[in-house]
Amino acid sequence: MRRLLPVVAVMALMAIFGFGIYSVLGTLKSSRHHTTKPTQSQALIDLPGTVVVVQDGKIYRLNSLKFTPVKAPAYDWVQVEPAPGGDILAVAYSSAYTNVYLLNAKGQVVRELLSESSSQYLNNHWAYYPKVSPDGKTLFYAADWLDPSQGYNVDFQIQAVPFANPSAYPVVWSQAGLWFQGGDVEPIPLANGGIIYAKYNIDTLGNTYAQLVYVSSPYATPDSLTTAAQDCAEPALSPSGTEIAMVCTKNSLQSTTLQVASWNGTTLGTPVVISAGPEPASPTWSPDGKSVLYLNTLLTDKSSPFQLWWVPKATALKPGAPQQVTADLNFTATSPPVWTA
């Protein structure tokens, strides 16, 4: 997840937008290796159910070893997330903003949820990581926040709007730190009404790190679930709500691991490493909550394209060994797979 090409197009705007999180958002791709379209390949493992993934701005569905395109409008799709009733939340990228749409299972636009474009360039905004609350009433997402008094200092914060009325004025759930600390992303709405998210900061040496935090209500004081030394982000909550998968680096890309820890509603248990590198990213849980699907490079070549990988029995005392699910497909690794029954 930390090795990427920024979504915001690596331009002079990096001097304007918060540096920390913009170094983390992007399409994780490699041009050094031959890749094919998913429709020209088959999966190596027949996963149960259906998996939705993104490659090169297009959305694909995996079922019974075969990939088929989701015939969504011709936007540059960069993220997908699950929505109620089998629908899909999809983030469409433009050079100055992102919009968020609700698509049905066929890829047709049900409605535009978040429109972040503006005729005034500095009024364009970015919205990523959309998630619907378990009760289906609230849409959470990470959005860039511009300090009116310091136009060059932009950090991400967690916002929420009614899912039925997303044009309503957003409720702000987090206040990012000042001075290019990156901000708050990857919200996970909880059944108790609170959220977990990843808070990015920059230490005194200029190194970016992340911590998972929990807040019970908007602007509540965050409770840290992981430490700065662990450097954990990309949380994924199991269907039962009792385990969290996360990617941790210990502040070194040489030690990136995929971990699972129990979650009792207030604290995390002792994490268990289920994949020891080299570049695990964007985990998601199986519908039965027993295994974890994620994106990773080849174990012997961290510069290789991102493929689907699978860890069976991820919550067992002895988790299964990671298994490669695809080859030569180069998925967008900032878009967690959507796995449904």
matplotlib code that plots the C-alpha trace (Angstrom):
import matplotlib.pyplot as plt

x = [0.0, 2.9, 4.5, 2.4, 1.8, -0.3, -3.9, -3.5, -1.2, 2.2, 2.1, 2.7, -0.4, 1.6, 2.8, -0.8, -2.4, -1.4, 1.7, 1.2, -1.9, -1.3, 1.8, -0.5, -3.5, -3.0, -3.1, -0.5, 0.7, 4.0, 5.0, 8.0, 6.1, 3.7, 0.1, -3.1, -6.8, -8.7, -11.0, -8.0, -7.0, -8.5, -8.1, -5.8, -8.2, -12.0, -13.1, -16.7, -19.0, -18.2, -15.3, -15.3, -11.9, -10.5, -7.8, -6.8, -9.9, -12.3, -14.4, -14.4, -16.3, -14.7, -16.9, -16.2, -12.6, -13.7, -13.6, -16.3, -16.4, -18.9, -20.4, -20.2, -20.0, -16.6, -15.1, -11.7, -12.8, -10.3, -12.1, -15.1, -16.8, -19.8, -23.3, -26.6, -28.6, -25.6, -25.0, -21.5, -20.1, -17.6, -15.2, -14.6, -11.3, -10.7, -7.6, -8.9, -11.6, -13.3, -17.1, -18.8, -21.6, -23.9, -23.9, -26.2, -24.7, -24.8, -22.7, -25.6, -25.6, -28.4, -27.5, -24.6, -23.8, -21.0, -20.2, -16.9, -16.3, -16.5, -15.9, -13.6, -10.4, -9.6, -13.2, -12.7, -12.4, -11.4, -13.6, -12.3, -13.1, -16.9, -18.6, -22.2, -23.0, -24.4, -27.9, -27.7, -28.5, -25.1, -22.4, -18.9, -16.0, -12.6, -12.5, -9.8, -10.3, -8.9, -7.9, -9.3, -6.5, -3.8, -4.7, -1.6, -2.4, -4.9, -5.4, -8.1, -10.8, -13.7, -17.1, -20.6, -23.9, -27.3, -27.2, -30.7, -29.7, -26.0, -26.2, -26.9, -24.2, -21.7, -21.1, -17.3, -16.1, -12.4, -10.1, -6.8, -3.5, -2.1, 1.0, 0.8, 0.2, -1.9, -5.1, -7.7, -8.9, -10.3, -13.4, -15.0, -18.6, -19.5, -22.8, -22.5, -22.5, -18.8, -16.1, -12.6, -10.2, -6.6, -5.0, -1.8, 0.8, 4.4, 7.0, 9.8, 12.1, 9.5, 8.5, 4.9, 3.2, -0.4, -2.4, -5.8, -8.1, -11.7, -14.2, -17.6, -19.2, -18.3, -15.3, -14.9, -11.4, -9.9, -8.8, -5.6, -5.9, -2.4, 0.9, 2.9, 5.7, 3.4, 2.4, -0.9, -3.6, -6.1, -8.4, -11.1, -13.7, -14.9, -18.6, -19.1, -17.5, -15.1, -11.8, -9.9, -7.4, -4.8, -1.5, 1.4, 4.9, 6.7, 7.8, 9.8, 8.6, 11.0, 8.7, 5.2, 2.8, -0.9, -2.2, -5.4, -6.4, -9.5, -11.8, -14.1, -15.7, -13.1, -9.6, -7.7, -6.2, -2.7, -2.2, -1.3, 0.7, -1.1, 1.1, 4.7, 5.1, 6.4, 3.6, 0.2, -2.6, -6.3, -7.6, -11.2, -13.0, -14.8, -18.6, -18.3, -15.6, -13.1, -10.6, -9.0, -8.6, -6.0, -3.7, 0.0, 3.0, 4.9, 6.7, 10.0, 9.6, 8.0, 8.1, 5.8, 2.1, -0.5, -2.4, -5.2, -4.0, -6.0, -5.4, -7.7, -8.6, -7.3, -8.8, -7.6, -4.8, -2.7, -3.8, -3.5, -0.6, -1.1, -2.2, -1.9, -5.3, -4.3, -1.3, -0.2, -3.3, -2.0, -5.0, -5.4, -4.3, -5.9, -9.3, -10.1, -11.8, -15.5, -16.4, -20.0, -21.7]
y = [0.0, 2.4, 1.8, 3.7, 6.4, 9.1, 9.4, 13.2, 13.0, 13.9, 17.5, 20.9, 20.5, 18.3, 21.7, 22.6, 19.3, 17.5, 15.5, 12.5, 10.9, 11.9, 9.7, 6.8, 7.3, 6.0, 3.2, 0.6, -0.6, -1.7, -1.2, -3.5, -6.7, -8.0, -7.9, -9.0, -8.1, -10.2, -11.4, -13.0, -15.0, -17.4, -17.5, -20.1, -20.9, -21.2, -18.9, -19.3, -16.4, -13.4, -11.0, -7.5, -5.8, -2.9, -2.9, 0.2, 2.2, -0.7, -2.9, -6.7, -9.5, -12.9, -16.0, -19.6, -18.9, -16.5, -12.7, -10.7, -6.9, -4.9, -2.6, 0.6, 4.0, 4.8, 6.7, 6.1, 3.9, 3.8, 2.2, 0.0, -0.8, -2.9, -1.2, -2.5, -5.0, -6.1, -2.7, -1.2, 2.1, 3.3, 6.2, 7.8, 9.7, 12.9, 15.0, 17.5, 15.6, 12.4, 11.6, 8.7, 6.7, 4.0, 1.2, -1.8, -5.3, -4.8, -1.6, 0.8, 4.1, 4.1, 7.6, 10.0, 10.1, 12.7, 15.3, 16.9, 18.9, 22.6, 25.3, 26.9, 24.8, 25.2, 24.2, 20.8, 18.1, 14.4, 11.8, 8.3, 5.1, 5.4, 3.1, 2.6, 2.1, -1.3, 0.1, 1.5, 5.1, 6.8, 7.2, 7.7, 8.8, 10.5, 14.0, 16.6, 19.6, 23.0, 25.4, 28.8, 30.6, 28.3, 27.3, 25.2, 23.0, 20.3, 17.1, 14.4, 14.1, 11.7, 13.0, 11.5, 12.3, 10.5, 7.7, 8.7, 12.4, 12.6, 16.3, 17.2, 19.2, 16.7, 15.9, 16.0, 13.0, 13.8, 16.7, 16.0, 17.4, 20.5, 21.0, 18.3, 15.4, 13.6, 13.2, 10.5, 7.9, 4.4, 4.7, 1.5, 2.2, 0.0, -1.4, 0.6, 3.9, 4.6, 4.2, 2.9, 4.7, 5.2, 8.4, 9.4, 11.6, 12.7, 12.5, 15.0, 13.3, 13.6, 10.0, 9.2, 6.6, 5.5, 4.4, 2.8, 4.8, 4.4, 7.2, 6.8, 10.0, 13.0, 15.0, 12.6, 12.1, 9.2, 6.1, 4.6, 0.9, 0.6, 2.4, 4.7, 2.1, -0.5, 1.8, 0.1, 1.1, -0.4, -1.9, -4.5, -5.7, -9.3, -9.9, -10.9, -7.7, -9.6, -9.5, -6.8, -7.4, -4.6, -3.9, -2.9, -1.9, -1.1, 2.1, 0.1, -1.2, -4.1, -5.5, -5.0, -7.7, -8.5, -9.1, -10.1, -9.1, -9.8, -6.8, -6.6, -3.2, -1.2, -2.8, -5.0, -8.3, -9.5, -9.4, -12.5, -12.2, -14.1, -12.8, -11.7, -9.3, -8.2, -5.7, -6.8, -4.3, -3.8, -6.8, -7.9, -10.8, -13.7, -13.7, -16.4, -14.5, -17.3, -16.2, -13.0, -11.9, -9.2, -7.8, -8.5, -8.6, -11.8, -13.0, -13.0, -9.6, -6.7, -4.6, -7.1, -6.3, -6.7, -10.0, -11.5, -13.6, -15.6, -16.8, -19.6, -20.1, -16.6, -16.7, -20.2, -20.7, -21.7, -19.7, -21.2, -20.4, -17.5, -18.7, -16.8, -16.5, -14.7, -14.2, -11.3, -9.1, -6.0, -4.9, -1.4, -2.2, 0.8, -0.7, -3.5, -6.5, -6.7, -10.3, -11.4, -14.8]
z = [0.0, 0.7, -2.7, -5.2, -7.8, -6.1, -7.3, -7.3, -10.3, -8.7, -9.6, -8.0, -6.0, -3.6, -2.2, -1.5, -0.3, 2.8, 2.0, 4.3, 3.0, -0.6, -0.4, 0.4, -2.0, -5.5, -8.0, -7.1, -10.5, -12.0, -15.6, -15.4, -15.8, -18.5, -17.4, -19.0, -18.7, -16.2, -19.0, -20.6, -17.6, -15.0, -11.3, -9.8, -6.9, -7.1, -4.3, -3.1, -3.9, -6.0, -5.8, -7.4, -8.1, -10.1, -12.8, -14.9, -14.1, -14.9, -12.6, -12.9, -11.2, -10.4, -10.1, -10.7, -11.7, -14.5, -14.7, -16.4, -16.8, -14.8, -17.5, -15.5, -17.2, -18.7, -15.8, -14.3, -11.3, -8.5, -5.6, -4.9, -1.6, -0.7, -0.5, 0.9, -1.2, -3.3, -4.8, -5.1, -3.9, -6.6, -6.6, -10.0, -10.4, -12.4, -12.5, -9.9, -7.9, -7.2, -7.3, -5.5, -7.2, -6.2, -8.8, -9.0, -9.5, -13.3, -13.0, -13.8, -11.9, -9.3, -8.2, -7.7, -4.0, -3.7, -6.3, -5.5, -8.7, -9.1, -11.7, -9.3, -9.2, -5.5, -4.7, -6.2, -3.5, -3.1, -1.5, -0.9, 1.1, 1.2, 3.6, 4.6, 8.3, 9.4, 9.7, 6.2, 7.2, 7.0, 4.4, 5.8, 3.7, 3.9, 2.4, 2.0, 4.3, 3.4, 6.2, 5.0, 6.7, 5.3, 1.8, 1.3, 4.3, 3.4, 5.4, 5.1, 7.7, 8.2, 7.2, 7.2, 5.4, 5.4, 2.8, 1.7, 1.4, 0.6, -0.5, 3.2, 5.0, 6.2, 9.8, 10.6, 12.7, 13.0, 13.0, 11.3, 12.7, 11.2, 9.0, 6.4, 8.8, 6.2, 8.1, 8.6, 6.1, 5.8, 8.1, 9.4, 10.7, 13.7, 14.9, 18.1, 16.2, 16.5, 13.8, 13.5, 11.1, 10.2, 11.4, 9.6, 11.1, 10.4, 13.1, 13.9, 11.4, 8.6, 8.5, 7.9, 10.2, 10.8, 13.9, 14.1, 16.3, 17.6, 18.2, 19.6, 18.1, 16.0, 17.4, 20.3, 21.6, 19.6, 21.5, 19.9, 19.1, 17.7, 18.4, 16.2, 16.3, 14.8, 11.9, 11.1, 8.6, 6.1, 8.7, 7.7, 10.1, 10.0, 9.3, 12.9, 14.1, 16.3, 14.3, 12.4, 9.6, 9.1, 7.3, 9.6, 8.7, 11.9, 10.1, 7.6, 4.2, 4.7, 7.4, 6.0, 7.3, 7.2, 10.7, 12.4, 15.9, 17.9, 18.6, 21.6, 20.9, 22.8, 22.3, 20.0, 21.1, 20.4, 16.6, 14.6, 11.4, 8.6, 5.7, 6.1, 3.2, 0.9, 0.0, 1.4, 0.9, 1.1, 3.0, 3.0, 4.8, 3.3, 3.7, 6.4, 8.3, 8.2, 5.6, 4.3, 0.7, -0.1, -2.7, -2.8, -5.0, -5.7, -2.6, -4.4, -6.2, -4.4, -7.7, -9.4, -10.1, -7.4, -7.5, -5.4, -2.5, 0.1, 3.6, 4.6, 8.3, 9.1, 12.6, 13.6, 16.1, 13.2, 10.1, 6.7, 4.4, 1.9, -1.5, -4.8, -6.5, -9.7, -11.9, -14.3, -13.6, -11.8, -9.8, -8.2, -4.7, -3.0, -3.8, -1.4, -3.1, -2.5, -1.5, -1.4, -1.0]

ax = plt.figure().add_subplot(projection="3d")
ax.plot(x, y, z, "-o")
ax.set_aspect("equal")
plt.show()
